[in-house]
Amino acid sequence: MGTVIAKFTHPDKGQELQRREINRLCKINGEYELATVYMKEDITTVRLIGYFEWFNSIFFDFFEDGKEVDIYTDPRFNPFIRGHGHVN
């Protein structure tokens, strides 16, 4: 697996508190290296290299080698497809 980039493209999605936090920490259209994906049945959060915070994945589009990646349907990221838990 190559480096996966999370591009902050959806600053108006999510809950108000989440929006305030991510808009304070990330730049719109900024690209950040994905460290970890954590999926539960009701929310997916991501951690970015260099950040302590977990962010709602709804704020990002994801890319690998310049091509868009759907982390929700890709078994490398979705533990419900793979049958496992937390994904690194």
C-alpha positions as CSV (number, residue, x, y, z in Angstrom):
1,M,0.0,0.0,0.0
2,G,1.3,3.4,-0.9
3,T,1.0,6.6,1.1
4,V,-2.6,7.6,1.5
5,I,-3.3,11.3,1.5
6,A,-6.4,12.9,3.2
7,K,-7.4,16.1,1.5
8,F,-9.5,18.5,3.6
9,T,-12.2,19.2,1.0
10,H,-15.5,19.3,3.0
11,P,-15.2,22.0,5.7
12,D,-18.9,22.4,6.1
13,K,-19.8,18.8,6.9
14,G,-20.0,17.2,10.3
15,Q,-21.1,18.7,13.6
16,E,-20.4,22.3,14.7
17,L,-17.8,21.5,17.3
18,Q,-16.0,19.2,14.9
19,R,-16.1,21.9,12.2
20,R,-14.6,24.5,14.5
21,E,-11.8,22.2,15.5
22,I,-10.8,21.0,12.1
23,N,-11.0,24.5,10.5
24,R,-8.7,25.7,13.3
25,L,-6.1,23.0,12.7
26,C,-6.3,22.2,9.0
27,K,-6.2,24.3,5.8
28,I,-9.0,23.9,3.2
29,N,-7.7,21.7,0.3
30,G,-4.7,20.9,2.5
31,E,-3.2,17.5,2.0
32,Y,-2.2,15.3,5.0
33,E,-0.7,11.9,5.3
34,L,-3.1,9.3,6.7
35,A,-1.8,7.5,9.8
36,T,-4.8,5.5,11.0
37,V,-8.5,4.8,10.1
38,Y,-10.9,3.8,12.9
39,M,-14.3,2.6,11.8
40,K,-17.3,1.9,14.0
41,E,-20.9,1.3,12.8
42,D,-21.9,4.9,13.3
43,I,-18.7,7.0,12.5
44,T,-15.3,6.7,10.9
45,T,-12.5,8.7,12.3
46,V,-9.0,9.2,11.0
47,R,-5.7,10.3,12.5
48,L,-3.2,12.2,10.4
49,I,0.6,12.1,10.6
50,G,1.7,14.9,12.9
51,Y,-1.7,15.4,14.6
52,F,-2.8,14.0,18.0
53,E,-6.5,14.6,17.2
54,W,-8.9,12.2,15.6
55,F,-11.0,13.8,12.8
56,N,-14.3,12.7,11.3
57,S,-13.5,11.2,7.9
58,I,-16.5,13.1,6.4
59,F,-14.2,16.2,6.1
60,F,-11.8,14.5,3.7
61,D,-11.3,12.9,0.3
62,F,-8.6,10.2,0.2
63,F,-6.0,9.6,-2.5
64,E,-3.3,7.0,-3.1
65,D,-0.8,7.5,-5.9
66,G,-2.9,10.3,-7.2
67,K,-6.1,8.2,-7.5
68,E,-9.1,8.7,-5.3
69,V,-9.6,5.9,-2.7
70,D,-12.9,5.0,-1.1
71,I,-11.9,4.0,2.4
72,Y,-15.4,2.9,3.2
73,T,-15.5,0.2,0.6
74,D,-11.8,-0.7,0.5
75,P,-11.1,-3.8,2.6
76,R,-7.7,-2.4,3.5
77,F,-9.4,0.3,5.5
78,N,-12.9,-1.1,6.4
79,P,-12.7,-3.7,9.1
80,F,-16.3,-4.8,8.6
81,I,-15.4,-6.0,5.1
82,R,-12.2,-7.7,6.4
83,G,-13.8,-9.0,9.5
84,H,-11.3,-7.3,11.9
85,G,-11.3,-4.3,14.2
86,H,-9.1,-1.2,14.2
87,V,-7.1,-0.6,11.0
88,N,-3.6,0.8,11.0
